[in-house]
Amino acid sequence: VPVWGPGPCSGGLSAGLCLVSRRWGSWTWILCGPSIPRMFRVQDRDVHQCDSGWVPVFVDQEKSISLMSIGFLLEKPDDAVVWRGPKKNALIKQFVADVAWGDLDFLIVDTPPGTSDEHISTVEALRPYKPLGAILVTTPQEVAVGDVRRELTFCKKTGLRVLGIVENMSGFVCPHCSECTNVFSKGGGEELAKYAGVPFLGSVPLDPQLSQSLEEGRDFIQEFPKSSAFPTLVHIAQQVLDSASQRSS
């Protein structure tokens, strides 16, 4: 499931899928700022080799959550990845073919916004495995919505199904009174979904608890089940699971 958008959305979706699915992997190729390892507090782990390739980093003892990121391959966490296109594309193919993912229910590919050569390489590398589809993440502002329109066109041209659109930063939830204030404009993601004829998966608010848990590498789903973002993330994850069930039936 390629996810166009910020790492926190992929992390939140992954955590939500843990409630409705048994085993998943997350692969992030945000080459300029790999953040998923930090969100799961595994940024200091090392990637090892086995007979079948790289062994992903496991988050829990049950090995039900596995991660792979360029962040694990850097000598220093602040190192910049100054690579030309061919080297990036080669790494993307390695992440698909040379990582011992094992038997997964879901593989979430966290990608940056845009429609670059790396996005094309990702779709081509995943095509033999028949990916379920892509989730597009936008913020309510028209500028961001315009970028996602181009990503919709990209998915159409490459034959990648769009599972739906998520609106991120959809209002700010006060940590004291739980009132939601629209800091930005409202409804851009939902309007875009109607325009494109694809499902609108939900609106994720600016939730201080979600932000804090990701910063500290804590399990948001387990620690903050009463937060405003919790039901939205679980609802989005359930819709992804339903899409997978429909395709397999």
N, C-alpha and C positions, 0 to 999 in steps of 0.2 A: 504494500500500500504506500506509494509515494505521497508524501505530504509536503505541499508547497507552503512555506510559512515559517514562523519562528519556532525555535527549539522547544520552548515551554509548551506549545500546543501538542507537539509530538510526544513530549514527556507526559503530559496530562492524558493524552489519548492512550498511550501505552499503559499508564497506571489504571485507567478505566477498563481497558481490555483484560487486565489481571482479574477483575471481578467476574467477567463473563467468559473468559477463556483460560485455558490451562498453561499454555506455553507460547511464548512469543520472543522474537528478536528485534532489536532496533539497530539500524545501521544509519549512521549520520555521515554525510560527506560535505557538510558545511566546512569547506577547506580553510576559510579565512577566520573562523571562530567556532570550533567544535565545542559545544556546550553540554551535550547530553551526558558525557561521563561525569561532569561536575554535578549535574542535577541528581545523579544517583550515587554520588559520593564514591566514585571508583576512579577518579582522575589519576590516582597514583599507581594504578595497577599496570601490569605489563602484559603484552600479547605474546603468546607462546606458539611454537610450531609443533605440528603433529604430522603423521603420515598423510593425512588428507588436507593439510593446509594450515592456515592460521586458526588458533582456538580463540573464540570470542571471550570477552570478559564476562563472567557470571556475576550477577548482582546478589543473588541469594544462594543459600546452601543447597536448596533443592535443584539448582541450575535450571530454573524455569524462566529466568529472565537473562538474556544475553545481549551484550552490546559490542559494537565494533565502530571505531571512529578513528579518523586521522589523528585525533588528539592522543591516542595511545602510542603513536609512532613517532612523536616529536621528542627530541632530546630534552627540551625545556618547554614548559607550558606557554611561555610568551613568545616562542619562536613563530615567525611568520612563514606561511607556505607560499613561496615565490616560485610557482611552477607554471610552465606553459601548458597549453591545452592538451597535447598528446600525452604528457606525463599524468595529468589529472584523469584523462580518459582511461589510461592503463590501470590506474589505481581503482577506479570505479569498477572495471571489469574484474579486477582481483577481489574486490569486496563481494562480488556476486559468486564468482567461480571458485575462489581459493580460500574461503572461510568455512570451517566445519560447523555450520549452523545446526546440523542435526534435524530432528523432526519438529517443526514449528507449526503452531496454529496460525500465526501471523508474522510477517516480516515488515516492519515499518521503516521506510526509507525517508529520512528527514532531509529535505532539500531546501536551499535558499530560494527566495523569489527570483523569477526571471525565466527566460527561455533560451538558455545558452547551449553551447556544444555539450557541456556536461549533462544537461537535462536529456539531450538526445541520446547520449551514451548510456545514461541510466535506463531509459525506456528500452533501448535496443538490447542491453544486457539482461534485462528482466523478461523480455518478450518470450523467450523459450519456456519460461516458467508460468506463463499465463497470469500476469498480475491481476488482482481483483479490481483495482482501479486507483484513482487518485483522489485525494481530499485537498481542496484549495482553501487556504486560510487568508482572510482579508480583515482589515480594520474598517470602521464605518465610513471613513473619509473617501471622497470621490477620487482623490489621487490614487489611493491604494486600490480602490475598486477598479480603476482603469487598468492597473497592472494585472489584476486577476482576469480581466476580460481577455487580455492577450494570452494568459496561461490557459484559458478555456479554449481559445483557438488552437494553441499548441497541442492540447490533448486531442482535439478533434482531428487535426492533421496527422498525428502519430497513431491514431486509433486507440488511444488510452481512455477507457471509460472514466467518467467523473462520478464518484460516489456521492459527492455533495460539496456544499460550501459551508464553512464555519466563519462566523464573525467574531473576531477576537477584540479585546479591549472595548467591549460593548457596555460602557458605563462604568462608574466607580462605585464599589460597595463600601459604605462607611463601616469601619470595624466596630463602632460603638452602637449605632442604631440600625445598621443593616439596610439603610435607605440607599437606593441606587441612583446616582446622578449621571446624566449623559455629558461626560466631559467633551467628547467629540460629537459629531453628528450621529444620527441613529438610523438603523435599518438599511444601511448600504449593502450589506451582505445578503439580506433577505430579498431585497429588490433585484440584485444581480442574479440570484438563484431563479427568481420568477422569469426574468428576462431570458436566461439561458435554458430554462426548462429542466433544471436539475434540482435535486432535493436540497432543502435548506436544513442542515443538520443541527444548528443551534447557535446561540450567542453566549460567548464566554466573557463574563465581566472582569474588570480589573479588581481582583480580589487580593488584598494584602496577605491573607493566609496562604494562598497559592504561591504568590511571589516569594514569601519567606521560606516556605517548604522547599521550593526549587533552589533557592540560594544556599540553603543549608543541607541539601541532599536528603531531606526527610520524605517519608512516604505520605504524600498529601491525602491520598484516598483513605488510608487507615487512620490518620491523625485528625483530619478535619472533615468528618462525614456530614457535619451540619453547616458547612460553609456554603455560600451562594453558588460557587462554581461547581461543587460536587455533583449535583443532579444533572447539570448540563453535560459534564464530561462523561458521566456514566450513560446518559441518554445517547450521546454521540457514539460511544463505544458499542452500545447495543444495536444501533442502526448499522454499524459496520459489520457486526456479527450476523445480523439478519440478512445483509446483502450477500455475505459469504454462504449462508445457508441456502438462500434462494438459488445461487449459481450451482451449488453442488446437488440440488434436488432435481 
